[in-house]
Amino acid sequence: MKKPKLAADTAAMMIATEYVMASKVAIRALMKRRGLNSSDVARLISVNPGTVSRWLSSSSGHFFDLHHYALLCIQLGIPPATLLPPAEWTDGGLQASLKYIITLPEKELAFLIAVKKLADDCYTGH
């Protein structure tokens, strides 16, 4: 006998929707920092500008599929995790740190990474 499909729990659906909306905000913020509009992004990933606008609209439940999201990150030369907000539903201090770090401007992130590299080099003798 087949098991019945379980409907997603309402709270989980709300969390997932909020996460997608936060992801849209992060991508729009990156586009603004890079001086990109929907047409620019559409050209980078070979889709219609209207598709990008729909994916990034706060009134739409649509979002980038994984293929186009990865393609965008490749074209921009950034790791995919850069644009995704931390998952609030997971435990641990790492998520709080990621949530803070992801909001920093790229120049500040580069500075922090350089300081860490210098500290690593100092302590390891490299």
N, C-alpha and C positions, 0 to 999 in steps of 0.2 A: 504494500500500500504506500502511495506517495505521501510524503509529509507536506502539510500545507505551508505555503509561503507566509512568513511572518512580516507584517507591515513594520516599517521603520517607526521607532518610537518618536513621538512628537517632540520631545526635548532634544533628541539626537538630530532631528530634522532642523530644528531651530538653530542649534549649534553649528551644523554644517552650512546653513544659509548665512549665518553671521560670518563664518570663516571665509566663504566665497566673497562676500561683500568686502571684508577686510583685505582680501587678496586683490580685489579690483582697485581699492583705494591705493594699495602699495604700487600697483602697476601704473596707475594714473600719475602718482607722485614721481615715479622714475621717469615716465615720459616727460613730465614737466621739467625735471632736472636736466634731462638730455635735450630739451627743446623739440620733442617729437609730438606729432599729432596722430590721429587715427589713420590718416592716409599714409604717413611715413611708416607706421608699424605694419599696415596692410602690405605695403611694398616689400618690407623686409621678410614677411612670412607668406607672401603670395596668396593673399585673400582679398576680398572686396573691403573697402573702407567701412561700409555699413556693417559688415560682420564684426569687425573690431569694435565699432561703436556699440553694437548690441552686446558683445561680450563684456564690455566695460561699463555698461549702463547700470546705474543703481536700481533701476526699475525692472531689470531683466534678470531672470534666473539663469540665463545662459552664461557660460564661461569658456575660456580657451580649452580645447581638448589638449591632452598631454603632448601630442605631436607638435602642435602649433606653439604651445607654451615652451617646449624644449627648443624649437626652432628660433623663437624670439630670444631666448637666453643665449643661444649659440651666436646669433647675429649681433647681439649686444656685448658679447664676450663676458657674460656674468654667469655664476653658478645658479641653477634653478632655485636653490634655497634662499638666495638673496631677496627674491621677490615675495616669497610666501611668508606670511606672518607665523609666529610660533603657535603651536597647537595648544590652546588653552585647556583642552580636556586631558592633557597628560600631566603627570606629577613631576615635581623636581624644580630646583632652582635654575637649572639650565634654561628652562623655558622663559623664566623672568629675565634672565640675562640676554637671551636672544631677542626678546621683545624690545628691550632697551637698545641693544646694538643695532637692530635692523632700522631704527629711526635715525641713526647718526648719518650725517653727510659723508659722502665717499672720502673726502679729504681727511676727516677725523678718523675714519676706519683705517685708512692707509697709515696714518700716524701711529695709531694703536698697534697695528701689526708690525710696523718698523721698530717700535719700542720693545715689543715682545721679542722680536728677532735679535735685537741688540742684547737684551737680557739673557736670552738663550745662549748666544755666542759668548757672553761674558762668563756664564756659569759652566759651559761645556768646553770652553777653550778653543772654539772653532773660529 
